[in-house]
Amino acid sequence: MYINSLPMRAGHAALNLINEGRGITTAERVERLNALDIEEAAPAIAALPLQKAVHVLSRPELHNAAAILARIPPEHAAKLLNATANDRVADIFLEMDDDVREHLVGLLDNATRLAIQHLMGYPPRTAGGIMTTEFVSVPDTWTVAQTLDHVRQVERSRETVYAIYVLDSVTHALTHVVTLRRLINGANDASILSVAQLGEPVTARPLMKQEDVARLIRKHNLLALPVVQDDGRMLGIVTVDDVIDTMIADTTEDAQKFGGMEALGKPYMLIGFGGMIRKRAGWLAALFLGEMLTASAMQHFEGELEKAVVLTLFIPLIMSSGGNSGSQATSLIIRALALGELKLSDWWRVLLRELPTGIVLGAILGMVGFARVVLWQTIGLYDYGPHWQLVGLTVFAALIGIVTFGSMAGSMLPFILQKLRLDPASASAPFVATLVDVTGLVIYFSVALAILSGTLL
């Protein structure tokens, strides 16, 4: 529901707050707005001069931009949106309620409305979903002087002017890219093609994943990547700052999932108490149910525990080692998949790599565990009984098996999730640790039965 008349007193008070101090930057103004309630931020933005308000709205760091615009009179909100970059407007609209969005779209000018509807037609996290349609393009028949004049005329309404895209005058397909540096160094009467970069331009298709877009930009050291159709016609550009913004958001989401919870989707301090409980309770409950299997495993070996209570002393050591090795492997594989260093078809190579790695790591930990038993027994810190050598051997052998299993399970789980078209980041460290805890106990007591049978068991 729109507020048609903003409280002037509240608006002026909030405006004074976000404008306090000399030479305040847009970033500082955004920080101050984020500290305000939506009811205070809306009149403050509405009271700002148009250009300053547009600069604020253009920053992805501004919290609740959609909710703020919904509380500004529609005509003024539409005026702000018309002056804001199309890709940013599309992002804001995706967060709005349907009725508010439809009303505001109807108030936009025709060119902006068509551009926004076009951008919103692409899936999120694709080149088309994060691109902007505000780029500088010229036909290949122009001269350097004509291009410079055009850049001067349109620079205020374009996302960037550091790259000028040269289009075929007949088919309108992208043929060359001209950097601003080469353009200003060219002779005025020279053809625009004389200052164009050699070779075919690096381009992306609209459905390319944003991770692949980021890799192309990094690989070719670009400030912007053109997005083209199959026939070569330009749809827009993805700028490096757009990629950074989306990748930061994705990294935050993955980090939260990897911690064993749902992604918050909002800054920590903006999540209500109920929302925080909903985001965290489900995963905690699932992990708790998983850990109940650990209790079941211990109950299954209750007889062995009664005969050899000494085995219980090493259960925390055994369980944590397997979980840690699994979490290490999961972290490495998830990151490698995210960066494109590994593909789904590489699972067998990872398997063959993690198998000897797990055995060696398990042997290292096993030797440490065996040395601990020997040392404690020798200096008299604890008496492990007459068969203490076998107890140490049990710990040594069990750690090899458990760490190897943890490495294998932790490395394969992200591949399994990706194969099922699920987010590999869901293979969180707590989830892997819970899985390995249960199997680790089974491995530990199975090894103990094999080694200690006829002595302690």
C-alpha positions in Angstrom: 0.0 0.0 0.0 1.4 3.4 -1.0 1.8 6.4 1.3 0.5 9.3 -0.8 1.6 12.0 1.6 4.8 11.5 3.5 5.2 13.0 7.0 7.2 16.1 6.2 8.6 16.5 9.8 9.8 12.9 9.8 11.2 13.3 6.3 13.2 16.5 7.1 14.5 14.9 10.3 15.7 11.8 8.5 17.0 13.9 5.6 19.1 15.9 8.1 20.4 12.7 9.6 21.6 11.2 6.3 23.1 14.5 5.1 25.0 15.3 8.4 28.6 16.2 7.9 30.5 17.8 5.0 31.3 15.9 1.8 29.1 12.9 2.7 29.5 10.2 0.1 26.8 8.0 -1.4 28.2 5.0 0.4 28.0 6.8 3.7 24.4 8.0 3.0 23.4 4.4 2.2 24.9 3.2 5.5 22.9 5.8 7.4 19.7 4.9 5.6 20.2 1.3 6.4 20.2 2.2 10.1 16.8 3.8 9.8 13.4 2.1 9.8 11.6 1.8 6.4 9.1 4.4 7.5 11.9 6.9 8.2 14.1 6.0 5.1 11.2 6.4 2.6 10.6 10.1 3.3 14.4 10.8 3.5 15.0 9.4 0.0 11.9 11.2 -1.3 13.2 14.5 0.0 16.7 14.1 -1.6 17.5 15.8 -4.8 16.7 13.5 -7.8 20.3 12.7 -8.7 21.4 12.0 -5.1 18.3 9.8 -4.6 19.1 7.9 -7.8 22.7 7.3 -6.7 21.4 5.9 -3.4 18.9 3.6 -5.1 21.5 2.4 -7.5 23.6 0.9 -4.7 22.8 -2.8 -4.1 24.0 -2.3 -0.5 20.8 -0.3 0.2 18.5 -2.6 2.3 14.8 -2.8 1.6 14.9 -0.7 -1.6 11.6 -2.3 -2.8 9.8 -1.7 0.5 11.1 1.9 0.6 9.9 2.7 -2.9 6.5 1.2 -2.0 6.1 3.9 0.6 7.0 6.8 -1.7 4.2 8.3 -3.8 4.0 6.3 -7.0 4.6 9.2 -9.4 7.8 10.2 -7.5 8.9 6.5 -7.3 8.4 6.1 -11.0 10.5 9.2 -11.6 13.3 7.8 -9.6 13.1 4.4 -11.3 13.2 6.0 -14.8 16.5 7.6 -13.9 18.0 4.4 -12.3 20.0 1.8 -14.3 17.6 -0.8 -15.8 19.4 -3.8 -14.3 19.1 -2.3 -10.8 15.4 -1.5 -11.4 14.8 -5.1 -12.4 16.4 -6.4 -9.2 14.3 -4.1 -7.1 11.1 -5.2 -8.9 11.9 -8.8 -8.2 11.6 -8.0 -4.5 8.3 -6.2 -4.8 4.8 -7.4 -4.2 3.0 -8.1 -7.5 0.4 -5.4 -7.2 2.9 -2.7 -6.3 5.2 -3.7 -9.1 2.4 -3.8 -11.7 1.3 -0.3 -10.7 4.8 1.2 -10.9 5.6 -0.5 -14.2 2.5 1.2 -15.7 4.0 4.6 -14.6 7.4 4.1 -16.2 8.2 5.6 -19.6 7.9 3.3 -22.5 11.6 2.6 -23.2 12.3 1.9 -19.5 9.3 -0.4 -19.2 10.2 -2.5 -22.2 13.8 -2.8 -21.0 12.7 -3.9 -17.5 10.3 -6.4 -18.8 13.0 -7.8 -21.1 15.5 -8.1 -18.3 13.0 -9.8 -16.0 12.3 -12.4 -18.6 15.6 -14.1 -18.0 16.3 -16.5 -15.2 18.2 -15.1 -12.2 21.9 -15.8 -11.9 22.4 -15.8 -15.6 24.1 -13.3 -17.9 20.6 -12.1 -19.1 19.4 -11.7 -15.5 22.3 -9.5 -14.4 23.0 -7.6 -17.6 22.1 -3.9 -18.3 20.8 -2.7 -21.6 22.4 0.7 -21.2 25.6 0.5 -23.2 27.3 2.6 -26.0 27.0 1.2 -29.5 27.8 2.7 -32.9 27.5 1.5 -36.5 30.7 0.4 -38.3 30.4 3.2 -40.8 31.0 6.0 -38.3 34.2 7.9 -37.8 36.1 8.5 -34.6 34.8 12.1 -34.4 31.2 10.9 -34.7 31.7 8.3 -32.0 33.2 10.8 -29.6 30.3 13.2 -30.1 27.9 10.4 -29.5 29.7 9.3 -26.3 29.5 12.9 -25.0 25.7 13.0 -25.6 24.8 9.7 -24.0 27.4 9.2 -21.3 25.1 10.2 -18.5 22.5 7.6 -19.4 24.9 4.7 -19.9 26.3 2.2 -17.4 29.8 2.6 -18.7 31.6 4.3 -21.6 34.9 2.6 -21.2 34.0 0.2 -24.0 32.2 1.2 -27.2 30.5 -1.6 -29.2 30.7 -1.5 -33.0 27.7 -3.0 -34.8 27.3 -4.1 -38.4 25.4 -1.4 -40.2 23.2 -3.9 -41.9 22.7 -6.9 -39.5 23.3 -4.9 -36.3 25.5 -7.8 -35.1 28.4 -7.1 -32.8 31.6 -7.0 -34.8 34.2 -5.1 -32.8 34.9 -3.4 -29.5 36.7 -0.1 -29.1 38.2 1.0 -25.8 37.8 4.6 -24.7 41.6 5.0 -24.5 42.0 4.0 -28.1 39.1 6.1 -29.2 40.4 9.4 -27.8 43.9 8.6 -29.4 42.4 8.1 -32.9 42.4 10.6 -35.7 39.0 12.4 -35.9 38.4 11.6 -39.6 39.6 7.9 -39.2 37.1 5.1 -39.4 36.0 3.7 -36.1 37.2 0.3 -37.3 40.8 1.7 -37.4 40.9 1.9 -33.6 39.0 -1.3 -32.9 40.5 -4.2 -31.0 41.8 -7.1 -33.2 40.0 -10.4 -33.2 36.4 -11.4 -32.4 34.9 -9.8 -29.2 34.5 -12.0 -26.2 30.8 -12.5 -25.6 28.3 -14.4 -23.5 24.9 -15.9 -24.3 22.0 -14.6 -22.2 21.5 -18.0 -20.4 25.2 -18.4 -19.4 25.6 -18.9 -15.7 26.9 -16.0 -13.7 29.9 -18.1 -12.5 30.9 -18.6 -16.2 30.4 -14.9 -16.8 32.7 -14.1 -13.9 35.4 -16.5 -15.2 35.3 -14.9 -18.7 35.6 -11.4 -17.2 38.5 -12.5 -15.1 40.2 -14.5 -17.8 40.2 -11.6 -20.3 40.6 -8.8 -17.8 37.4 -7.0 -19.0 35.4 -4.2 -17.4 32.3 -5.3 -19.2 31.2 -8.4 -21.1 28.7 -8.0 -24.1 25.7 -10.4 -24.0 24.6 -11.4 -27.5 21.9 -13.5 -29.2 22.7 -16.4 -31.4 22.7 -14.1 -34.5 25.3 -11.8 -32.8 22.9 -9.0 -32.0 23.7 -7.3 -28.7 21.2 -7.6 -25.8 23.3 -5.8 -23.1 26.5 -5.9 -21.1 27.5 -7.4 -17.7 29.8 -5.0 -15.9 32.4 -6.2 -13.4 30.7 -4.5 -10.5 27.5 -6.4 -11.3 29.4 -9.6 -11.2 31.0 -8.7 -7.9 27.7 -7.9 -6.3 26.0 -11.1 -7.4 29.0 -13.2 -6.5 29.2 -11.7 -3.0 25.5 -12.5 -2.5 26.1 -16.1 -3.7 29.2 -16.5 -1.5 27.2 -15.3 1.5 24.4 -17.7 0.8 26.8 -20.6 0.3 28.7 -19.8 3.5 25.4 -19.9 5.5 24.4 -23.2 3.9 27.8 -24.6 4.6 27.3 -23.7 8.3 24.3 -26.0 8.4 21.3 -23.7 7.9 19.1 -22.2 5.3 20.4 -19.1 3.5 19.0 -16.0 5.3 18.5 -14.0 2.2 18.8 -10.7 4.2 21.4 -9.0 6.3 21.7 -10.6 9.8 20.2 -7.7 11.7 17.2 -7.5 9.4 16.0 -11.1 10.1 13.3 -11.2 12.8 13.4 -13.6 15.7 10.8 -15.8 14.2 12.6 -15.9 10.8 15.9 -16.7 12.4 14.3 -19.7 14.3 12.7 -20.9 11.0 16.0 -20.7 9.1 18.0 -22.6 11.7 15.6 -25.0 13.5 15.0 -27.3 10.5 18.6 -28.1 9.9 19.4 -28.4 13.6 16.5 -30.8 14.0 17.7 -32.9 11.0 21.2 -33.0 12.3 20.0 -33.9 15.8 18.0 -36.8 14.3 21.1 -37.9 12.4 23.1 -37.8 15.6 20.5 -40.1 17.2 21.8 -42.8 14.9 25.1 -42.4 16.7 23.4 -43.3 19.9 21.8 -46.3 18.2 25.2 -47.4 17.0 26.6 -47.2 20.5 23.7 -49.2 21.8 24.4 -51.9 19.3 27.9 -52.3 20.6 26.8 -52.0 24.3 28.2 -55.4 25.1 31.6 -54.6 23.8 31.6 -51.3 25.7 30.8 -53.2 29.0 33.7 -55.5 28.4 36.2 -52.9 27.3 35.3 -49.5 28.9 38.7 -48.3 27.7 37.3 -48.1 24.2 35.0 -45.3 25.2 37.9 -43.0 26.0 38.8 -42.7 22.3 35.2 -42.2 20.9 35.4 -38.3 20.8 38.9 -38.6 19.2 37.7 -41.0 16.6 34.5 -39.2 15.7 36.0 -35.7 15.5 38.9 -37.0 13.2 36.5 -38.5 10.7 34.2 -35.4 10.7 37.2 -33.1 10.3 38.6 -35.0 7.3 35.2 -35.1 5.7 34.6 -31.4 6.2 38.1 -30.6 4.7 37.3 -32.7 1.6 33.8 -31.1 1.2 35.2 -27.6 1.5 37.8 -28.3 -1.2 35.4 -29.9 -3.7 32.6 -27.4 -3.3 35.0 -24.5 -3.9 36.6 -26.3 -6.9 33.2 -26.9 -8.4 32.2 -23.3 -7.9 35.3 -22.0 -9.6 35.0 -24.5 -12.5 38.2 -26.3 -11.6 36.2 -29.5 -11.5 33.3 -30.9 -13.5 30.7 -33.5 -12.6 32.5 -36.0 -14.8 35.7 -35.6 -12.7 34.2 -37.5 -9.8 36.3 -40.6 -10.4 39.5 -38.6 -10.6 38.7 -37.0 -7.2 37.8 -40.5 -5.8 41.2 -41.9 -6.9 42.9 -38.9 -5.4 41.1 -38.9 -2.1 41.6 -42.6 -1.4 45.4 -42.5 -1.0 45.1 -39.1 0.6 42.7 -40.4 3.2 44.9 -43.4 3.9 48.0 -41.3 4.5 46.2 -38.7 6.6 44.6 -41.5 8.6 48.0 -43.2 9.1 49.5 -39.9 10.4 46.7 -39.4 12.9 46.8 -43.1 13.8 50.5 -42.9 14.6 49.8 -39.8 16.8 47.0 -41.8 18.6 49.2 -44.8 19.0 52.1 -42.7 20.4 49.7 -41.1 22.9 48.6 -44.5 24.2 52.3 -45.6 24.5 53.3 -42.4 26.2 50.4 -42.3 28.7 51.0 -46.0 29.6 54.8 -45.6 29.9 54.9 -42.5 32.1 51.9 -43.7 34.2 49.3 -41.1 33.4 46.8 -43.8 32.6 46.7 -47.6 32.7 45.1 -49.1 29.6 45.5 -52.6 31.0 47.6 -55.6 30.1 46.6 -55.4 26.4 47.4 -51.7 26.0 49.5 -52.4 22.8 46.4 -53.9 21.2 44.3 -50.9 22.3 46.9 -48.6 20.6 46.8 -50.7 17.5 43.0 -50.5 17.4 43.1 -46.7 17.6 45.8 -46.7 14.8 43.8 -49.0 12.4 40.4 -47.4 13.2 41.7 -43.9 12.4 43.0 -45.0 9.0 39.6 -46.4 8.1 37.6 -43.5 9.5 39.7 -40.7 8.1 39.7 -42.5 4.7 35.9 -42.9 4.8 35.5 -39.3 5.8 37.6 -38.0 3.0 35.8 -40.2 0.4 32.3 -39.3 1.7 33.1 -35.6 2.0 34.5 -35.4 -1.5 31.7 -37.4 -3.2 28.7 -35.8 -1.5 29.0 -32.5 -3.5 29.1 -34.5 -6.8 26.0 -36.5 -5.7 24.1 -33.3 -4.9 25.1 -31.6 -8.2 24.0 -34.7 -10.1 20.6 -34.5 -8.3 20.5 -30.8 -9.4 20.8 -29.6 -5.8 23.2 -27.0 -4.5 26.5 -28.6 -3.6 26.9 -26.1 -0.8 24.1 -28.0 1.0 26.7 -30.6 1.8 27.5 -28.6 4.9 30.2 -29.4 7.4 27.8 -30.4 10.2 26.0 -32.7 7.7 29.2 -34.4 6.7 30.3 -34.6 10.3 27.0 -36.2 11.3 27.3 -38.8 8.5 30.8 -39.7 9.4 30.1 -39.9 13.1 27.7 -42.8 12.7 29.8 -44.7 10.2 32.9 -43.9 12.2 31.6 -45.6 15.3 30.7 -48.7 13.2 34.2 -48.8 11.8 35.8 -48.2 15.2 34.0 -51.1 16.9 34.4 -53.4 14.0 38.1 -52.9 14.0 38.1 -53.4 17.8 36.2 -56.7 17.5 38.8 -57.9 14.9 41.8 -56.9 16.9 40.7 -57.4 20.5 38.6 -60.5 20.1 39.8 -63.1 22.5 41.5 -60.6 24.8 39.4 -57.7 26.0 36.4 -58.7 23.9 
